[in-house]
């Protein structure tokens, strides 16, 4: 039997860490079976966790879902879970090593029974891992729901999610820790760095890396902003000076991306995710197919033909993306017609109001771009889901590709058209400024104000109800009310949209840097407000997300690098088209093109040389990783020698 859990101050017999909410129509038989599997010992195929049903809230209403359960674990169970997930912690010698209970006392912060050794985010991640690795034994279906088939060795939780029997699993906020983090992060305006270690401790490495990148990106743009201000203020039309500015920006963009790799490697090493082995990926909850055999795991599971998936991608998804790009092009041409009409009105009667009218088409177009991006995002998610990818990583890669291609085209097509077809630099500067400013205002509204307002509306009844008994500001919410409140909060969907926004801002800064030098200033100002709005959103608006043990920013690093390569081509082409440069080649346009292409190739070569010269991982970290690998091999050799010695003794 599992040991009796100690009583917690909240009235529960353990510290509740994770909330599991089942659908309100789930049969009692299903609940009993699931709870027994969660509580059962590991040798019997259980998770060996604590689980209790949440009681009714103050003045409970009929529509309140009773099937909400709190899950926790003993410290010993969490420590064994830390070993199972391959958690890296700081060793006494300062290196980062995979945690093992056998030498737990050799780890730096391990004291007594290990209380406080693991952060709450790590504990919640371990519980999530243990719940997801609960596997079906000899059950053919979920008890009480014969339509929900189960296959031996498959994840029970993923099956319940895909069948709609499990509504959600989310980690609970820790109120006191959240208050401290909020105060040091966004509640006081200060000229200092973000508390990245505290963010990582509370939210995990994935979130901390995003905020680290946002902060790094902001500081990295400051030199570009400082140099861009005099160019804008003094309105220098000397393209020789713009050439210097553009070349500096292009080299700087390469340097900052390469240095970010080194900085993120240092963070990931310090947080123990750099050398952590990637867990074996289970099929996604939404994946379906005919029951077959997995040669890797040796288990029965749904199988879907790769050829069928490829047909869906190339015969449906690809044509749909191309159709969306065509529609984006069509909307762009309508914008240019509006722009032409506004110009003709202003030329006929130039007044203050007609001057303002010149900006209206760009503002309308910027709003339309954001709406189209939003609609396309839903369509891309639906299509990628329909493609039926087996793994979450494959699903994410296909979704990122679809969204990036459309967003890039939708946001920048008009600027490319103005630059290279119309060749109107004044209009290009005006359009770039309007698109950038309008998109920033809309993003701030959509990301911070709107979710907060919707959340306030959703929670008003709960707050009023609790305020009848106590004042929220003076006393803490009872645990039951806190859980109900958090269950109704919006789910945080990850860093996808945040990285996408930074990617587009990076495009505005780098693609046309020689035309609008003030772009970097606007992006720096936006990023400063973004830090505060994103921090507020994480702490106040959304449910707490599970920790994501990331070692880098993933596919987004590649996206930013691709953008910096495109920026070299566009800036060289823009400079080559300028009248001042054309004056150097009055007789031969071919010579001008050849020179432009040669300079562009030279800059690209310089970029790739820089990439090669700046190592991705700092040398001191490389040495530590190599030493750890050497020690592991030596320990393995020693173990094999001891085993061989034992074996020879038994045969003597």
N, C-alpha and C positions, 0 to 999 in steps of 0.2 A: 504493500500500500504506500501511496505518496504521503510524505510527512504533512502534518497539520500546519497550515500557514498561520503566521502570527497575525493578530488583529491590528489593523491600520487605524490611524486617527480618524479616517473618514467613515469608520463604522464597518468597513469591509475587513475580511480576515487576511488581506494582503494589499500591497500597493498596486492599484489598478494602473496599467500602462497602455493597454490597447482596447479599443471598443470594437465589438463584432455585432453588427446589426443584421438580423435575418428578416426576411419578408414577413409581414403581419399574418399572411395566410399559410405559413409553414406549419405542417402537422407536428403535434406534440411528440410523436414517435421519432421524427427527424431531429428535433431539438435534443431529446434524451440521448439518441445515438451519437450526435455530434459532440455534445458535452462529455460523454463518456470517452470518446476518442481523444478529445483535448486533454482530459484529466488522466487518462490511462498512462501507465509507465512505458518508457521507451522500448524496453525489451518485448512488450506486448503490442508494439506498433503505434503507441500513443505519443502525444507531445509532452506529457508530464508537466503540464502547466496548470495554474489555478484559473478557475472560471466561475463567475457568479452572475446571476441575472440582476439587472438594474431594477430597482423598485420604482413605483409610480412617482411622478413629480408632484410638487405643491399644486393642489386643486387639479389633479389629473383629469384630462379630457378623454372622452370616449375614443377619439381618433388617434390617440397616442399609441405608438407601436410598443407592445409589451416585450417583443423579442429582441431586446438589447442586452448584451452581455459584456461584462468587464473581464479582461484577461490579464494575468500577471504571472510571476514565477519566483521561485526561491533564488537566492544568490548563487547557490551551488549549481542550479539548473542553468542560470544565465552564464555562468563561467564555462560550463561544458558546451553551451551554445556558442559562446565566443570562439571556442576551439573549433567547433563544427564549421562556422562561417569563415574561418581563417583570418580572424581579426589581428591586426598588427598593433602592438603597443611598444612604448619606450622601455628598453632594457636598462639595467643598471649602468652599463658602459656607454649609454647615450645613443646606441644604435636602435633601429626599429626592427622588431622580430615578431614572427607569428606567435600568438599566445598559446601556451600549453599549460594545463593544470599541473603537470609533472614538475615544471620549474617555475611555478607562479611567483614564488618569493624572490626570484631574481629580476622581476619587473619593477621598474622604478616606483610607481605609485601604489603597489600592492601592499596593503597593511591589514593585519588581522585576518578576518575571513574574506576580505576582498570588497567590503562595503565601500561604495564610492569609487571603486576602480574603473567601472564602466560608466560612461555618460548615459543619461536617460535616452538620448537618441539611439545609442548603441544597443541598449536594452530592448527598446521598441523594435529595432531592426532585427534583433535576434528572435524575438517573439514572432514577428511576421514571417521570418525564414522557417521557424519551427512549425507554424501553422500551415505554410504553403507546402512543406514537405510531409504533411500528413497524407499517407497513401492508402488507397482502397486495398482491402485484404481479399476476402472471398465474396464480398458483396457484389451482386450483379446490378443493383440500382440503389439509389438513395432511399433508405427506409421511409415509407409513407408517401413517396413520390416515384411510382414505377416508371414514369416517362423519363426520369433523369437517370440514364444508364451510367454505370461505373465499370471501369476496367481495372483489373489487378495491377497495382503498382503506380496508378495515376493519381495526381494531386486531387484530393477531395475538395479543398477550398476553391481551386480553379474551376472545378466542375460545378460547384454550387453557384459561383459567380456567373458562369456562362448560361446557366439555366434560370437565373433570376431569383434563386432561393436565398442567396446572400446579397443583401443590399449594398453594404460597404464595410470595410475594415479601415480604421484610422487610429493614429496614436493620439493620446490625450496631451493637452498642454499642461505644463507645470507652472502654475500661476506666479509664484514668487520668482522663479528663474526668468520667466517671460518679462516680468516687470523690470528686473535688473537689466536684461538684454535691451528692452525697449528704451530705457533711460540712457544707456551708454551708446545706443545705436542711432536713434532718430529724434528722441524727445528733447534733446538740447542741441541747438545750432552751435557747431564748433568747427574750428579749422584743424581737424585731426583725422587720422586714418580710421577706417571702420574696424570694429572689434572682430576680425575674421576668425580668430580662434574660438571666441564665444559663439559666433554664428555657427561654426562647424560643430561645436559641442552640443548646441541645441537642435540644429536642423540637419546636420550631416555635411559630408564633403561636397556633394553636388551643388547644394545651395551656396556654400561658402566659396566655391570656385567661381560661381557666376558673379557673386558680389565682389570677389577679388578681381575678376576680369573687368567688371564695370568700373571699379576704382582705378585700376591700372590703365584702362583705355582712356579715362578722363584725364589722368595726369600726363599720359603720353601725347595727348592732343594739345596740351598747354603750349609747347614750343611753336607748333603750327599756328595756334591762335594768336600768340604774341607777335609772330612775324607777319601774320595776315592782317592785323589791325592797321598798321601804317599804310599798307597797300590799299586798303579800302578807304581810309580817311583822306589820303592825299590823292586818291584816284589816279594812280600812275598808269599811263597808257603806254609806257615804254615796254614793249614785249620782251626786251633783253632782261629786264628785271623780273618779269613774270616767268621767264624760262628758268631763272635761278630758283624762284619760289617753287615752281612745279617740280624741278629735279630734286630739290631738298625734300619736298613732301613725299615723293615716290621712294626715295632712299629711306626716309624716316619711317614710312609705313612698313617697309621690309624689316628694318631694325627692330621696331616695336613688337612685331609679330614673332620674330625670332627670340627676342629677350623675354617675351611672355612665356614661351615654351620653357625657358630656364626657370622663370619665377614660379610657374605652375608646378614644375617638377620639384622645386624646393618645398612648396606648400604640400604637395602630395606625399613627399617623403616624410615630412614632419608629422603629417596626419596618418601615415601608415597605409596609404592606398597605392603608392607607386609600385611596390613589388608584390602587392596582393594578387593572388591568382584569381582569374575570372571564374565565377561559378558556372557550372554546367547549366545551359539554358533549357528550361522546360518549354513545351508548346504554350502559346498564348491562350488565355481563357476563351477567346472568340474563335479559335481555330477548329475547323470541322472537316470531316472526310470519312472515307470508308475504313472500317476497322482492319488494320494490318499489323505488320511486325516491324519494330524498330531494331535494326541490326546493331546499333550502338549500345542501347540499354538492355536489349534482349527482352523487351516487354511489348505487349500488345497495345497499340494506340491508333488513333485516326491517322490515315495517310491520304494525302491529296497530291495528284500527279503534277509534277513541275511543269510539264508541257501545257497542261490546262491553265495553270497560273500564268505562264508566259503568253498564252493566247489572250487571256483577259487583259494583261498589261498592254500588249502591242496592238490588239484589235479594238479595245474599248478605252482604256485609260489614256493611251498616247493620243488617239484622235480627239478625245475630249479635251485634253490639255491644249492641243493645237487649236481647237475651236475656241477655247477661252482666250488664247493669245490673239486670235483674229478679232474677237469681240472687243478685247482691250484696245486693239489697233483702231477699230471702228469708233470707239468712244473718244480716242485720242484725236481723230480727224474732226469729230464734232467740236471738240475743245478748240482746235485751230480755227474753225469757222467762227466760233464765238469770239475768239481773240481778234480775228480780222474785223468782225462787226464792231467791237469795242474801239479798235484803232480808228476805224472810219468815222465813228461818232465823235471821238476826241479830235480828230483832224478837222472836222467841219466846224466844231465850236469848242475850242480848248478852254475849259473852265476847271475849277477845283473839283466839281462833282464828276465831270467826265474823266479827270485824272484818276479819281478813286475807281471809276468804272473799269479802267484798264486792268486793275487787280482782281476784279470779280470773277472773270472766267477761270483764272488760275486757282482761286480759292474753291470755286465750285468743283473744278477738276480734281483738286487735292482731296476733297470730301468724297467724291465719287470713287477715287482710287482706293481709299480706305474701306468704303462699303464693298467694292468689288473684291478686295483682298479678303474681307471677312466672309463673304458668300462663297468665294472659291475655296477658302480654308475648310468649310463644312463639306463641300463637294469632294475635296481631295481626301478628307478623312473617311467619307463614305466609300469612295472608290478603293482606297487602300485597304479598308476593312473587307470589302467585297472581293479583292484579289486573294484573300485568304492566306496570308503569310503565316508560316508555322511559328517563327520566332519573333519576339518583340523587337530585337535589334534590326531584323530585316524589314519589319513593318515601319519602324522609325526612319530607316534610311530611305525607303521609297516615298514616305510622306514628306521628309525634308527636301528631297529632290524635286518633287512636284511643286511644293510651296515656294521653294527658292526660285525656280525657273519662272513661275508666274509672277511672283512679287518683284523680281528683278526687272522683268519685261514691263510690267504694269507701272512701276514707279519711275523707271528710267527711259522708257521708249520715247516719250515726248521730248526729253532733254537731248537724246541722241539725234532725233529728227531735226530739232531746232539747230543743233550744233553742226550737223554734217549735211543736211539737205537744204534747210533754209539759210544756214550760215549767218544767223542773226545773233551776235554776241550779247547785245543789249537785252533782247528778249530772253536769251538763255540765262543771263544773270538774274533777271526779274523772275522768271519761272522757277529757277532753282531756289531762290530765296522764299518765294511764296509756298512752294511745295514743302520745303523743309520746315518752315515755321508752322504752317497749317497742320502738317502731319504730327508735329511735336505736341501742339495744343490738343488735337484729337486723341492722341495716345495717352496723354496725361489724364484726360477726361475719362476715357474708356478703361484705363488701368487702375486708377486710384479712386476717383470721385464716384463713378457709377457703381462699382461693386460695393463700396462702402455704404452708399445711399440705399441700395437694394437690401444689403445686410441689415441696416438699421430698421428698415420697414419690416423685414421678416421677423426680427427679434423683438419688436416693440411689445407684442403681447406677452412674451416670456418675461421681459424686463418689468413691465407693469405688474404682472402676476407676482413676481418675487419681491418687488418693492413694497407690496402690501405688508410683508412680514419683516423686511429688513432694508436698509439703505445700501445700495450696491457699492457706493464709494467707500463707506465706512467698514462694511463687513464683507467677507468673502462669500461667493455663491456656494450653496451646498453642492456636494459632488453630483448628486442626481440632476440638479438643474444645469450644472456646468456641462455634463455629458449631453443632455438634451439640446442645450444651446449649441454646442460644437457639432452635434450630429446634423443640425439644420444649416450650418454654415456652408458656404460655397467650397467646392473641392478645388484645391490648387492643382492645376494641370501640368505642372512642371515648368522648366526654364525655356521651353521651345519658343514661345512668343517673345520672351525677353531677349534671347539671343538673336531672333529674327529682326527685332527692332534695332538692335545695335549693329547688325549686319547692314541694314538699309542706311543707317546714319553714317556708317563707315563708307558706304558707296557715295553718299552725297558729298562727303569730305574729300575722298580720294579721286573720284572719277573726273570731276571738273574743277579741281583745286586752282588751276591757273586762271579761271574765269571769275570765280566768286571766293576770294580769300577769307571772307567773313564766316564761311560755313563752319570752320573748326570752332570759332567762338560760340556760335549758336549751339553746336553739339556739346561743347563743354558745359554751357549753362543748362542744357537739357539734362545731361547726365548727373549734374549735381542735384537737380530736383528729382531725377529718377531714383537716385540712391534713397532719398527720404520717402518717396511715394511707394517704392517697392518694399522698403523696410516696414512701413506702416501697414501695407497690404498683407505682408507675411504675418505680422504680429496681431493684427486686429480684424482682418476681413475673412481670411481663409482658414480652413481646417489645417492643423499641423500636418505637413507631409512626412512620409517615412523617409529616413535617411537614405541617400543614394551614394554608395561608396565609390565615387568617381576619382580617377587619377588625372584627368585632363578635361578639356571642354569638348572632346570628341570630334564629330564630323564638322563642327563649326570652325575649328582651326583651319581645316581644308577650305571651307567656304570663304573665310576672310583672306586666305592666301590667294585663292582664285580671283577674288575681287581686286587685290593689289596688282595682279598681273594684267587684268583688264584695264586698270587705271593707267598703267604705263602706256598702253596702246592708245587710249583716248586722249591723254594729255599730249603725247607726241603728235598725234593727228591734229589736235586743236592748235598747237604752236606752229605746226607746218602750214596751216591754213591762214595764219595771221598775215595781214598786209605787209607788216614790217619784215617778216621772214621771206615772203614772196618777192620782196624788192631785191633780195640777194640773188634771186634766180629769174631775171626779167625775160630771158629768152627760152629757157627750157623747163617746162613743168615736170618732165620725166626726171630730170636731175634733182628737182626739189623732192619728189616722191622717194627717189632712191636714197637721198640724204636723210629724210625723215625715217624711213624704214631702217636704215643703218644705225641711226641714233637710238631708235626704239629697241633694236636687237642688242645694241651695246648696253642699254640700261637693263634689259631683261637678263643679259649675261652677268652684269654686275650684281643684280638681285640674287641670282642663283649662286654666285660665288660667295656672297654674304651669308646665304642660307647654309652653305657648306662649311664656311669658316667658323660660324657661331654654333658650338655644340648645343644640342637640345637639353642635355642634363649637365649641370655643373660638375667639374672634375671631382670635388670632394665627396659628392653624393655617389658618383660612379665608383669611386674607391670603396666607399662603405658597402655598396651593393655587391661589388666583386668579392669583398672580404666575407660577407655573409654567405655568398654562394660557395666560396672555398670552404668555410667552416661547416656548411651543410654537407658537402661532399666528404670531408674528413670524418664527420660524425657517422655518415652512412657506411664509409669504409670500416670504421671501428666496430660498428654494429654487426656488419657482415663477418668480420674476423672473429668476434665474440661468439656469434651463432655457429660459425665453422668449428671453433674450439669446443663448444658445447656438444656439437654433433659428433666430433671425433671421440669425445669422452664416453658418449653413450655406446659407441661401437667397440670400445676397448674392453 
